[in-house]
Amino acid sequence: MNRITLTLREKLVPTGDDDRPPPKAPKQQSHIRQARPQQPPAKVPESGPMAAMLKKLFGKD
């Protein structure tokens, strides 16, 4: 847009269908996210050395 249009934007009245801005479409997900399947969240181990380390780190008994 040029400066005149920006300045007079509120005062301008559309005279026909060509003057009206296109209707806003809802925002789509990106194609990258659509292509990636959603994986379930990882399960926290309940036993073993990793579970012992996590219990020690987070203080869960």
C-alpha positions in Angstrom: 0.0 0.0 0.0 1.1 3.5 -0.6 1.1 6.4 2.0 -2.1 7.9 0.7 -4.0 4.6 1.0 -2.6 4.1 4.5 -3.5 7.6 5.6 -7.1 7.5 4.2 -7.8 3.9 5.0 -10.7 4.6 7.4 -12.3 7.2 5.1 -12.2 5.0 1.9 -15.5 3.2 1.1 -15.4 0.2 -1.2 -17.5 0.9 -4.4 -17.7 -2.7 -5.7 -16.6 -6.3 -5.2 -13.2 -5.6 -6.7 -12.5 -2.9 -4.0 -13.2 -5.1 -1.0 -10.3 -7.1 0.5 -10.5 -10.9 0.2 -12.1 -12.6 3.2 -9.6 -13.9 5.7 -9.1 -17.7 5.5 -8.5 -19.6 8.8 -4.9 -20.2 9.4 -3.8 -23.6 8.2 -1.2 -25.9 9.7 2.1 -25.8 8.1 2.8 -28.6 5.6 5.7 -29.8 7.6 3.6 -30.4 10.7 0.9 -32.1 8.6 3.4 -34.5 7.1 4.8 -35.6 10.5 2.7 -38.2 12.4 2.0 -37.4 16.0 3.9 -39.7 18.3 2.6 -40.6 21.8 4.6 -39.1 24.6 7.4 -41.3 25.9 6.8 -43.4 29.0 8.9 -42.9 32.1 10.7 -46.0 33.2 9.4 -47.5 36.4 12.3 -49.8 37.2 16.0 -50.1 36.4 19.0 -47.7 36.5 17.3 -44.9 34.5 14.3 -45.0 36.9 16.6 -44.8 39.9 18.5 -41.8 38.4 15.2 -40.0 37.6 13.9 -40.6 41.1 17.2 -39.2 42.5 17.1 -36.1 40.2 13.4 -35.2 40.8 13.2 -36.5 44.4 10.2 -38.7 43.8 9.9 -41.6 46.2 
